[in-house]
Amino acid sequence: MFANPSFHGRPLQFLPTVRNELCRSYAFPLQLHSTTYQFFASSTLENRRNRSRRRNSTQFSLRASVDPQEVSVLPPDSAGVPGSPSPFSVRIPVGDRHITVETGLIGRQASGAVTIRDGETIIYTTVCLADVPSEPADFFPLSVHYQERFSAAGRTSGGFFKREGRTKDHEVLICRLIDRPLRPTMPKGFYYETQLLSWVLSYDGVHPPDALSVTAAGIAMALSQVPNSQVIAGVRIGLIGDKFILNPTIKEMENSTLDLLLAGTKDAILMIEGYCDFLPEDKLLEAVEVGQDAVRGICKEVEALVQKCGKPKMFDAIRLPPKELYKLVEEIAGSELVEVLQIKNKIPRRKALSSLEENVISILSEKGYISTMEAFVSTETMPDLLEEEDEDEEVVVDGEVDEGDIHIKPVARKSVPLLFSEVDVKLVFKEVTSKFLRKQIVDKGKRSDGRSPQEIRLIDARCGLLPRAHGSALFTRGETQSLAVVTLGDKQMAQKIDNLVDEDEYKRFYLQYSFPPSCVGEVGRVGAPSRREVGHGTLAERALQPILPPEDDFPYTVRVESTITESNGSSSMASVCGGCLALQDAGVPVKCSIAGIAMGMVLDTKEFGGDGTPLILSDILGSEDASGDMDFKVAGNDVGITAFQMDIKVGGITLPIMKQALLQAKDGRKHILAEMSKCSPPPSRELSKYAPLIHVMKVKPEKINLIIGAGGKKVKSIIEETGVEAIETQDDGVVKITAKDLLSLEKSKAIISNLTMVPTVGDIYKNCEIKSVAPYGVFVEIVPGREGLCHISELSANWLAKAEDAFKVGDRLDVKLIEINDKGQLRLSRRALLPDAETEKQSTKPRSASLSNDNVVSPKTSDKGKPKKAATVSKESENPLAKEAAKRSVSP
């Protein structure tokens, strides 16, 4: 690693990247020929940290016994993986059961690895870090990947490759649940790329893995070298009746009116997300309190585990811009920032801020504060290379080294001006901008667009913009705009959900959210939906779900598309408002109207001249979301809440702050609902003439096979004959007919009604058409789709040699139903309706070509023409006429 170093009486210095690496692994011995050199931390480390917070590396001394020729880093003790803990497990009580946490057995080379078990559901989670830091950025370089293995439930993928493919939507949602509570606990200035991987290794179908995965991620991160501040855990809270349930099972969630997932630390709440059926605010707060108590208990147990098995945190790797840079930026841009932040419109304000940032960089460059070095070293480590320390450095002098001899050489101090990187200037400028924006809101009580903290932006809503769409609405709130479109269809349009359980699951209502780059006036990627789009769409979807009618009352599959055409904050809540109006415009009989609003917060108002009370902001802008401390989205009506999602960007918030935000959000929803009622043009509240028609009818379950026919031939022939789009049958006797027009719908309805009707012996059918002619008789359609056999002996009062001698296909005749066999097949008679049927005797003996009772019954007749007991043939193979009759008959 350090081949042929040259000492020659100069101080031994190490590049920052080398020193950082040594700082992390200072126990590694260095081999110089046969003599071992040991790096050890200088005794003056604490003094140097106190003097200069800009330095992020540890100084080292070197002890030598011979003149070195070659230096190489040796691996640690080959007995095993260094620093990996021995297997250790702990059982943590959660609700009415325990979860088991284990570390040190699997994934020992990861920075942090843990398996967590609830019942027979097992999650395996790892955390790893890059070897070198990334370029400085305004966000923590964390990536989260969650995967549900089909093998966890004893299944394999149904695809051609027989392995898991792209991330599914619900896996993306769980990735977001893991990511969001972790970020607020990460320190600024830590730029090592961090990857968190989570797999479901076993799934019992009883205990859901999502809340468990959040806890596993928090534990793995706490065990790793990532210098996060606190332990994180997550729980789910359900509500059955008046009882809150911690981590409810899948079956318990079916009866729950609340689905709340909460994550936090032992002191505060970091994230909540959930859905409910118009739950009052006070009830939601009770649920949050129950969840917070459970999280607090888990975190205390995990802290003991971390103390025993955790790895040292890399606090020395944190790099922050120097404080002098903050002062310089404020001096240069302070007065202009105040004016720029008062620009009301987003695009002009963004361009003005960008121009001001370039001006700051230009001024600092002219004054020589910004380095132009291509391989620029961190501003914190740069003084270590340019400035000398207060202490004397220990050096090795060439040719004067004896064993154990250390020569001290005093070095004079040099005055070197500070140098900053352009990236640091941009990071500082963003933080200064956020500081000025927060100060403006707290100090003057006015936001960038001139509103007060509780004021809602101007709202405009209109419906019916798209004539061919089944329903459409354009909802505009300030500079945020959503175009919502509703499409109605049958079950074929339902969305199939892949899950670990081997059961087909379909969604009859889904909302798809898209956020094109044009909505913010930018050029960007267009393609598959991003994780953010999936998350926002699901939030809006779950918010609208409770207002939809049951399937029995409205048998349509409903798809809502929300395209964000303008964005300046709270686009997901605009999707809720626009989606609600579009549903009404499509004629969906919703239970009520709902609205959504996003709340923000400035937590520490005392810093900006306030009294210290947190300031809650209603209907936040994009800049207030980025610079604020909270993003709390709440949807519902004036009675209760249907969906909520809260992300905290500081150390967490308490229940009193959440209560204040919920009550202020309720007032905001009431105002938005009042504005939505003024929608012009209003929603039509009727089905569009372009929407499909769906008719639901009920038949006896045993008659379903008559509609389907052998191999589905009958139902296909009905669709082709009538022109309907689809006919869906269910085992319970429900039949759904989907058609584009009323005429085809009525025609198919009549055919199905006739197929499934229950005929009565003695019924007479007039003007029936002969559908086919056989030597033994004719098949007559008594009603559309329902045929019966009129045997040759029942066609005429006189004897006929062949049926085709007197009748042909297309002829019409009147018949009487004289018998129904056990299979539901019909035997008809024309002769019974002839005037002389009772008095005329047959001149000759009739044929005895009767059919087996398993196919079609053909009774012998007496001399008086009255039917007698039917004769049967025991073997169908001996009677080809019986086979033909069976083919022509309708199977039950």
Buried (B, 14 or more C-beta within 10 A) or exposed (E): EEEEEEBEEBBBEBEBBEBBBBBBEBEBEBBBEEBEBEBEBBEBEEEBEEEBEBBBBBBBBBBBBEEBEEBEBEEBEEEEEEEBBEEEBBEBEBBEEBBBBBBBBBBBEBBBBBBBBBBEBBBBBBBBBEEEBEEBEEEBBBEBEBBBBBBBBEBEBEEEEEEBEEBBBBBBBBBBBBBBBBBBBBBBBBBBBBBBBBBBBBBBBEBBBBBBBBBBBBBBBBBBBBBBEBBBBBBBBBBBEEEBBBBBBEEEBEEBBBBBBBBBBBEBBBBBBBBBBBBBBEBBBBBBBBBBEBBBBBBEBBBEBBEBBBBEBBEBBBBBBBEEBBEBBBEBBEEBBBEBBBBEEBEEBBEBBEEBBEEBBEBBBEEEBBBEEEEBBBBBBBBBEEBBBEBEBBBBBEEEBEEEEBEEEEEEEEEEEBBBBBBBBBBBBBBBBBBBBBBBBBEEEBBBBEBEBEBBBEBBBBBBBBEEBBBBBBBBBBBBBBBBBBBBBBBEBBBEBBBBEEEEEEBBBBBBBBBBEBBBEEEEEEEEBEBBBBBBBBBBBBBBBBBBBEBEEBBBBBBBBBBBBBBBBBBBBBBBBBBBBBBBBBBBEBEEBBBBBBBBBBBBBEEBEBEEEBBBBBBBBBBBBBBBBBBBBBBBBBEBBBBBBBBBBBBBBEBEBBBBBBEBBBEBBBBBBEBBEEBEEBBBBEBBEEBBBBBEEEBEEEBBBBBBBEEEEBBEEBBEBBBBBBBBBEEEBBBBBBBBEEEBBBBBBBBBBBBBBEBEEEBEBEEBBBEEBBBBBBBBBBBBBBBBBBBBBBBBBEEBEEBBEBBEEEEEBBBBBBBBBEBBBBBBBBBBBBEEBEEBEBEEEBBEBBBBBBBBBBBBBEEEBEBEEBBBBEEBEEBEBBBBBBEBBBBE
